[in-house]
Amino acid sequence: MFQGFHSHRRSQSTSAIDLSRLRLVRLLAFLASLSIVGHVAAQAYVPVNEKPPALAREFRGAWLACIYNLDWPSAKGLSAVSQQTELRAILDKLVALKMNALIFQVRPHGDALYASALEPWSPWLTGIMGRSPGYDPLAFCIREAHARGIEVHAWFNPFRALPNKTLTASADHITRAAPQLTKLYGTVTWCDPALAETRGRALRAILDVVRRYDVDGVHLDDYFYPYPTGHLEFADGKSPAQRRACIDGFVSNLYTAVKQQKPWVRVGISPFGIWRPGVPAGTEASLDAYEQLACDARKWLKNGWVDYLAPQLYWRISPQKQSFPALLTWWRQQGTRPVWPGIATERISSSEDPGRPASEIIRQIELTRKIGNNSNGHLHWSVKSLVRNRGGIATLLARTYTQPCAIPAMPWLSTQAPAAPGVSATLRGSNTVIHWIADGSAAKIAVQARVGSTWRTVKIVPASADGLTLTRAEAIAVSALDRFGNASPPKTLGLK
């Protein structure tokens, strides 16, 4: 059986032993750091009565699409080493830009970019559906991303079966193993969402990942029913209201089931950016997502069936018929959960929008920080435009993302702050060397530093890291963050 799957199972059975060993090693390192001994003169930091500013918070995500090799891997059939090298480079770029989340497509169409007993390997890895790439991409992504302080939200397409007629399916793919659950619609094959068995299969696939992998979120996009194609009808005999009832039930059940397994895993959905034509007033759209896609995202937001909504607001600021600020204002008035819009960074100087400058994206990000009483956040479509610095966008973002940010908390799920970490720090030459010990409730450590009179967040790293070295600071503050995003009181140390 697949080696990565065995490794994951073994890691679960030995996790308690490994955790005890890790805590012992970190304790020894922490105690050693208290001693000012060595060939380099060191000065200890001491507790000070100084309060740093609250941690800045913003969800800064990017979609990584695997279908058609849009973002990753760059081509089918690359070696495991080449795929891993490409993915590391993407994650390194996110770190350099001070971003904090990757929306990683793991189920494009009834397939899997992870070791699954339920569905075949995705053809976008090797070129052949069902063929193993020789490693587990999702496990690899989680390990590498978490080491860099980046969250991984597993992105699922629940009902698309095949994106075109020419793609060859493996014998265990749903189109061959259970063809009675699918329908051909133009050039695509769709799993019929009105069938309870179809919804059950999609839910099992998602929960399988939540159970076996340390994902930070579950993410769905706008493909519930297929987008209209000419005069074709999706021949299921269901009315729009009946279809919406099926999708509403699926979304509600998904949210409940994820929270029962791991309550800290965020559930996010990215619907079409316009709920219905004419809403808000003056808005025009050729698609009615409510009627044609059975997508009542406003209800999901109002009912608290998501932890965040990411409507695809891919239009510019200025057009009145699809106005980015008007649409964002409306969405953020529809519920109390976060609305973090999808922004079309990919459309900079594109055939879809030839004159769009990178500055348009920066202006949209600034608007997300001003509009509505909502937590800050946005998602870039897609990560390739950031890696390639399309139109200079990565250069501009370096001035917009001025410091690392913690992801907004989820107070509707938990408000209990983790314990403050134990912290020591020494000045060694021109470096500030920090060590900490955090208890089991901590997932990340946020480090703030004061140079002169200015406090800045300098790093947000896994709590399992044993410390950090910074350029000399007059004072530092270290806080623990749990999986819900709650922050401990900071431990603040300064030089005498």
C-alpha positions in Angstrom: 0.0 0.0 0.0 1.0 3.6 -0.5 4.0 4.4 1.8 2.8 7.9 2.7 -0.5 6.5 4.0 1.3 4.1 6.3 3.6 6.9 7.6 0.5 9.0 8.5 -1.1 6.1 10.4 2.1 5.4 12.3 2.5 9.1 13.2 -0.9 9.0 14.8 -0.1 6.0 17.0 3.2 7.5 18.2 2.1 11.1 18.5 1.9 11.0 22.3 5.5 9.7 22.6 6.8 12.1 20.1 5.1 15.0 21.8 6.6 14.1 25.2 10.1 13.9 23.6 9.6 17.2 21.9 8.5 18.9 25.1 11.6 17.5 26.9 13.9 18.7 24.2 12.3 22.2 24.2 12.5 22.3 28.0 16.2 21.6 27.9 16.7 24.2 25.3 14.7 26.7 27.3 16.7 26.0 30.4 20.0 26.2 28.5 18.9 29.6 27.1 18.7 31.0 30.6 22.4 30.5 31.1 24.6 33.3 29.8 27.6 31.2 29.0 29.6 30.9 25.8 32.2 32.4 23.7 29.9 35.3 22.6 29.1 37.9 25.3 25.3 37.9 26.0 22.9 40.1 27.7 19.7 38.8 29.1 16.3 40.4 28.5 14.1 40.8 31.5 10.4 41.2 32.0 9.2 44.8 31.4 6.0 46.6 32.1 5.3 47.5 28.5 2.3 46.6 26.4 2.8 45.9 22.7 0.0 46.8 20.3 -2.6 44.1 19.5 -1.5 41.6 16.9 -2.5 42.7 13.4 -5.0 40.3 11.8 -5.9 39.6 8.2 -6.6 36.5 6.1 -4.2 36.7 3.2 -4.9 33.6 1.0 -4.3 32.4 -2.5 -6.0 29.7 -4.5 -3.7 27.0 -5.9 -5.5 25.2 -8.8 -4.3 21.8 -9.9 -6.9 21.1 -12.7 -5.4 21.6 -16.1 -2.1 22.3 -14.2 -3.2 25.9 -13.9 -1.0 26.6 -10.9 0.7 23.4 -9.8 2.3 21.1 -10.8 3.4 23.1 -13.9 2.9 20.0 -16.1 1.6 16.4 -15.8 4.2 13.7 -15.3 6.9 15.7 -13.5 8.9 13.7 -11.0 8.0 13.8 -7.3 11.2 15.8 -6.6 10.3 18.4 -9.3 6.7 18.7 -8.0 7.9 19.1 -4.5 10.5 21.7 -5.5 7.8 23.7 -7.3 5.5 23.6 -4.3 8.2 24.7 -1.9 9.0 27.7 -4.2 5.3 28.7 -4.1 5.2 28.5 -0.3 8.5 30.4 0.0 6.9 33.1 -2.2 3.9 33.3 0.2 6.3 33.7 3.1 8.2 36.4 1.4 5.0 38.3 0.7 3.9 37.8 4.4 0.8 35.8 3.4 -0.7 33.2 5.7 -3.0 30.8 3.8 -3.0 28.5 0.8 -6.3 27.2 -0.7 -5.0 23.9 -2.1 -7.2 22.0 -4.6 -7.3 18.4 -3.6 -10.4 17.1 -5.4 -10.9 18.7 -8.8 -13.4 16.1 -10.2 -14.0 12.9 -8.2 -10.2 12.3 -7.9 -7.6 13.0 -5.2 -4.3 14.8 -4.8 -3.8 12.7 -1.6 -3.7 9.0 -0.7 -7.3 7.9 -0.8 -9.1 4.6 -0.4 -12.2 6.3 -1.8 -11.1 8.0 -5.0 -8.4 7.6 -7.6 -5.2 9.6 -7.9 -5.7 12.8 -9.9 -4.4 12.7 -13.5 -3.0 16.2 -13.2 -0.1 14.7 -11.2 1.1 11.9 -13.4 -1.0 12.2 -16.6 -2.9 9.0 -15.8 -5.8 8.9 -13.4 -5.2 6.4 -10.7 -1.4 6.4 -11.0 0.4 7.3 -7.8 2.9 10.2 -7.9 5.1 8.3 -5.4 4.3 10.6 -2.5 1.3 12.2 -0.8 1.0 15.8 -2.1 -1.4 17.0 0.5 0.6 15.6 3.4 3.7 17.2 1.9 2.0 20.5 1.4 0.7 20.6 5.0 4.1 19.7 6.4 6.0 22.3 4.4 3.3 25.0 4.8 2.9 24.6 8.6 6.7 24.8 9.0 6.5 28.2 7.4 3.5 29.4 9.5 1.0 29.1 6.5 -2.4 27.5 6.9 -3.6 24.9 4.3 -7.3 24.9 3.4 -8.2 21.8 1.4 -10.3 22.8 -1.6 -12.9 20.3 -2.9 -15.2 20.3 -5.9 -18.0 18.2 -4.6 -20.1 17.5 -7.7 -18.0 17.8 -10.8 -17.2 14.4 -12.2 -15.2 15.1 -15.3 -14.3 18.5 -16.8 -14.4 17.3 -20.4 -15.2 14.3 -22.6 -11.6 13.6 -23.6 -10.3 12.9 -20.1 -9.8 9.2 -19.5 -11.3 7.9 -16.2 -9.9 5.0 -14.2 -12.0 2.0 -13.5 -12.7 3.1 -9.9 -13.7 6.7 -10.8 -17.4 7.5 -10.2 -18.2 7.8 -13.9 -17.3 4.1 -14.4 -17.9 2.7 -10.9 -21.3 4.4 -10.4 -22.3 5.9 -13.7 -26.0 6.0 -12.5 -25.0 8.9 -10.2 -23.7 11.1 -13.1 -25.1 13.0 -16.0 -23.5 14.3 -19.1 -24.0 18.1 -19.5 -22.5 19.4 -22.7 -18.8 18.6 -22.5 -18.7 17.9 -18.8 -19.9 15.1 -16.6 -21.7 16.0 -13.4 -22.6 14.1 -10.2 -26.3 14.7 -9.7 -26.6 16.7 -6.4 -30.2 15.8 -6.0 -29.3 12.2 -5.3 -28.6 11.4 -1.6 -25.9 8.9 -2.6 -24.0 11.6 -4.5 -24.1 14.0 -1.6 -23.0 11.3 0.7 -20.0 10.4 -1.4 -18.9 14.0 -1.5 -19.3 14.4 2.2 -17.4 11.1 2.9 -14.5 12.3 0.8 -14.3 15.6 2.6 -14.6 14.1 6.1 -12.0 11.5 5.2 -9.5 14.3 4.6 -10.5 16.2 7.8 -10.0 13.0 9.8 -6.7 11.9 8.4 -4.9 15.2 7.6 -4.0 18.2 9.7 -5.8 20.7 7.4 -6.7 24.1 8.8 -9.8 24.5 6.6 -12.2 22.9 4.1 -13.1 25.0 1.1 -15.7 24.7 -1.7 -15.9 26.9 -4.8 -18.9 27.9 -6.9 -19.5 24.6 -8.8 -22.7 23.2 -7.2 -24.7 22.8 -10.3 -22.9 23.3 -13.7 -22.8 26.7 -15.2 -25.4 27.1 -18.0 -24.2 26.1 -21.5 -26.2 27.6 -24.4 -29.8 26.2 -24.3 -28.9 22.9 -22.5 -30.9 21.8 -19.5 -29.6 19.8 -16.6 -32.2 17.0 -17.0 -33.0 15.9 -13.5 -36.6 16.9 -13.4 -36.0 19.2 -10.3 -37.2 22.7 -9.9 -34.7 25.4 -8.8 -36.2 25.4 -5.3 -35.8 21.7 -5.0 -32.2 21.9 -6.1 -31.5 24.7 -3.6 -32.9 22.5 -0.9 -30.5 19.7 -1.8 -27.5 22.1 -1.8 -28.6 23.9 1.4 -28.8 20.5 3.1 -25.4 19.5 1.9 -23.8 22.7 3.1 -25.5 22.6 6.5 -24.6 18.9 7.0 -21.0 19.6 5.9 -20.6 22.3 8.5 -22.0 20.2 11.3 -20.0 17.1 10.4 -16.7 19.0 10.2 -17.2 20.7 13.5 -18.0 17.3 15.1 -14.7 15.9 13.9 -12.4 18.9 14.4 -14.2 22.1 15.5 -11.2 24.3 14.7 -11.2 23.4 11.0 -12.6 26.4 9.1 -15.3 25.8 6.6 -15.2 28.3 3.7 -17.2 28.6 0.5 -16.4 30.8 -2.6 -19.6 31.5 -4.5 -20.2 33.5 -7.7 -19.7 37.1 -6.7 -23.3 38.3 -7.4 -26.0 36.6 -5.4 -28.8 37.5 -7.9 -29.0 40.0 -10.8 -30.2 43.3 -9.4 -28.8 42.7 -5.9 -27.6 45.2 -4.8 -29.6 47.6 -6.9 -28.1 48.4 -10.2 -26.1 45.2 -10.4 -26.2 43.3 -13.6 -25.2 39.7 -14.3 -25.8 37.2 -17.1 -25.8 34.4 -14.5 -28.4 33.9 -11.7 -26.4 31.8 -9.3 -29.4 31.5 -7.0 -31.6 30.0 -9.7 -29.1 28.3 -12.0 -26.4 27.0 -9.7 -28.7 26.4 -6.7 -26.4 28.6 -4.7 -28.1 30.5 -1.9 -24.8 31.7 -0.3 -26.6 34.6 1.5 -28.6 31.9 3.5 -25.4 30.1 4.4 -23.9 33.2 5.7 -27.0 34.3 7.6 -27.4 30.8 9.1 -23.8 30.5 10.2 -23.1 27.4 8.0 -19.7 28.8 7.0 -16.8 30.2 9.0 -16.0 32.5 6.1 -17.5 33.3 2.7 -15.2 34.3 -0.2 -17.5 35.6 -3.0 -15.6 35.9 -6.3 -15.6 39.7 -6.7 -13.5 39.7 -9.9 -14.7 43.0 -11.2 -13.1 46.4 -11.0 -13.9 49.2 -8.5 -15.3 51.7 -11.0 -18.0 49.9 -13.1 -21.4 50.6 -11.7 -23.0 47.4 -13.0 -20.5 45.1 -11.2 -18.9 47.4 -8.6 -16.4 45.8 -6.3 -17.1 48.1 -3.4 -20.8 48.0 -3.8 -20.8 44.2 -3.9 -18.5 43.9 -1.0 -20.6 46.3 1.1 -23.7 44.2 0.3 -22.1 40.9 1.1 -20.7 42.1 4.4 -24.2 43.3 5.4 -25.7 39.8 5.1 -24.4 38.1 8.2 -21.9 38.3 11.0 -19.3 35.8 9.8 -16.3 37.0 7.9 -16.6 37.9 4.2 -13.2 37.7 2.6 -13.6 38.4 -1.1 -11.9 36.6 -4.0 -9.8 39.1 -6.0 -8.9 38.5 -9.6 -5.2 39.1 -9.5 -4.9 36.8 -12.5 -6.8 39.4 -14.6 -4.0 42.0 -14.4 -3.1 42.9 -18.1 -5.1 39.8 -19.2 -7.3 39.0 -22.2 -10.3 39.3 -19.9 -9.3 42.8 -18.7 -6.4 44.1 -20.9 -6.0 47.4 -19.2 -6.2 46.3 -15.6 -3.2 47.5 -13.7 -1.7 45.9 -10.6 -2.6 49.0 -8.6 -6.3 48.0 -9.0 -5.6 44.9 -6.8 -3.9 47.1 -4.2 -6.8 49.5 -4.1 -9.2 46.6 -3.7 -7.2 45.2 -0.8 -7.3 48.6 0.8 -11.1 48.6 0.4 -11.4 45.2 2.2 -9.8 46.9 5.2 -12.3 49.7 5.3 -15.7 48.4 4.2 -18.1 47.0 6.8 -17.8 45.9 10.3 -16.0 42.7 9.4 -12.7 41.0 10.0 -10.0 41.8 7.4 -9.2 39.3 4.6 -9.1 38.4 0.9 -8.1 35.7 -1.4 -6.0 36.0 -4.6 -7.0 34.2 -7.8 -4.6 32.7 -8.2 -1.2 32.0 -6.7 0.6 31.8 -10.1 0.0 35.5 -10.7 1.9 36.2 -7.4 4.7 33.8 -8.1 5.2 35.4 -11.6 4.8 38.9 -10.3 2.2 39.6 -12.9 2.2 43.3 -13.8 4.5 44.0 -10.8 1.8 42.9 -8.3 4.2 41.1 -5.9 6.4 44.2 -5.8 3.4 46.3 -4.8 2.2 43.8 -2.3 5.5 44.0 -0.5 4.5 47.6 0.4 0.9 46.6 1.2 1.6 43.6 3.4 4.0 45.5 5.7 4.2 42.8 8.5 3.0 39.2 9.1 -0.5 39.0 10.3 -2.4 36.5 12.4 -5.5 35.0 10.9 -8.7 36.4 12.5 -10.1 34.4 15.3 -13.4 32.5 15.4 -15.2 33.8 18.5 -18.4 32.0 17.6 -16.5 28.8 18.2 -14.2 29.6 21.1 -13.0 32.6 23.1 -10.7 30.8 25.6 -7.2 32.1 25.2 -4.3 29.7 25.4 -1.8 30.0 28.2 1.0 32.5 27.7 4.3 30.8 26.8 7.4 30.7 28.9 9.9 33.0 27.2 13.6 33.8 27.5 15.8 36.0 25.3 19.4 37.1 25.1 21.2 39.7 23.1 24.2 38.0 21.4 26.2 40.5 19.4 23.8 42.1 17.0 21.1 39.4 17.3 18.2 38.8 19.7 17.9 35.1 20.4 14.5 34.0 21.7 13.4 30.7 23.2 9.9 29.7 24.4 7.9 26.8 25.8 4.2 26.7 24.9 1.7 24.2 26.3 -0.4 21.8 24.2 -3.1 24.3 23.4 -0.8 26.5 21.3 -0.5 26.0 17.6 1.5 29.0 16.6 3.8 31.6 18.2 3.6 35.3 17.3 6.7 37.3 17.9 6.6 41.1 18.0 9.7 43.3 18.4 10.3 46.9 19.2 13.2 48.8 17.5 13.4 52.3 18.7 9.8 53.3 19.4 8.1 51.1 16.7 6.6 47.7 17.4 6.2 45.3 14.5 5.1 41.7 14.2 8.2 39.9 12.9 7.3 36.3 12.7 4.4 33.9 13.2 5.8 30.4 13.4 4.7 26.9 14.6 4.6 26.5 18.4 6.8 23.4 17.9 9.7 25.5 16.8 12.1 25.9 19.7 13.0 29.6 19.1 13.9 32.4 16.8 16.8 34.7 16.1 16.1 38.3 15.1 18.1 41.4 14.4 18.7 43.3 17.6 15.5 44.6 19.3 15.1 46.7 22.4 12.0 44.7 23.4 10.2 41.6 22.3 6.7 40.3 23.0 5.7 36.6 22.5 2.1 35.3 22.3 0.7 31.9 21.8 -2.1 31.3 19.2 -4.5 28.3 19.4 -6.2 26.6 16.4 -9.2 28.9 16.7 -7.0 32.0 16.4 -7.2 33.0 20.0 -4.1 34.7 21.4 -2.6 34.5 24.9 -1.5 37.6 26.8 1.9 38.5 25.5 5.1 37.9 27.5 7.1 41.1 27.1 10.8 41.3 27.7 13.3 44.1 27.3 16.9 45.2 27.7 17.9 46.9 31.0 
